[in-house]
């Protein structure tokens, strides 16, 4: 397959896959889906991911921080937005003005949220309670104080408590169920303080699929909506999901070289025979991990090859042997493995990381081209 003239590199984003993945996960879990599009939609594009997820049946959009949420509002996303990670001392005024729901992890954040209430518009909050991940969230020792103050602020119209939430470690079923039990203790304590929020959510993709007990009445789905499996022993296809991103580039140079030719920096790879080298214009500046040098897989003309030598900032080389390759030919780094191309997981394995990182790190100079819909 040939790339379009003038295209060096691109990521194809299948928005229909995102919508279908959400639809499938909503049917599977039977509860509200909060679609997580933080970090520019895990590299797929936050607005397009949010729009596709809503089309697939998500009812809320989750992001990490307020700036991400405000960007989505400006781009025309009108659904409920939820942001949970805040800079110390950050103002919540703009968030409240734009109806952004705030994740609250301590008493200071709670009070600042209440101070940001505007007229008859209270600050909408989800109270995060720490259940064992040891990150943010209200510590168990502070539950009574925070719940009592939240209930008071709700009674006087400064706050609207939308949800209680936490996060799981995905360490083991036993660990996650222990965290769920702690969460349920917090829910009971919150109720005794007069808090009865409509949403309770603790499960992300992993637990939403593997532990039905954790689904409660909402789940936060991140990596799953992009069609990537959070399990080491189950593929996307096993889960009924379809990867939404295909990363590809155009062969930009071809040269025939003799045996013993050094390739790329440090000559970490030398040709063993007369062979053909193809140059691919993607590198670690584009998010292709340098750690996958000499290991990352690609497909060219229906054949699978491996990166030859070190991945540079802007390019890498593939030794294609005697396989016919021409300038302009398509090189697929990863996509939907059911179509015969590598998966993001293959690059993750090559780089000793996780596939979440592979898709999320794809750089801004790689154009995203939407397909589907």
Secondary structure, DSSP 8 states (H G I E B T S, - for coil): -B--TT--EEEEEEHHHHHHHHHHHHHHH-SEEEEE-HHHHHTT-HHHHHHHHHHTT--EEEESSHHHHHHHHHTT--SEEEE----TT---HHHHHTTEEEEE-SHHHHHHHHHT-BTTB-EEEEEEB-SSS-SSSB-GGGHHHHHHHHHHHHHTTSEEEEEEE-----S-HHHHHHHHHHHHHHHHHHHHTT---SEEE---HHHHHH-GGG-TTEEEESGGGGT--S-SS--TGGGT----EEEEEEEEEEEEE-TT-EESGGG-EE-SSSEEEEEE---GGGT--GGGTTT-EEEETTEEEEEES---SS-EEEEEET----TTBEEEEES-GGGTS--HHHHHHHHTS-HHHHHHT--TTSEEEEE--
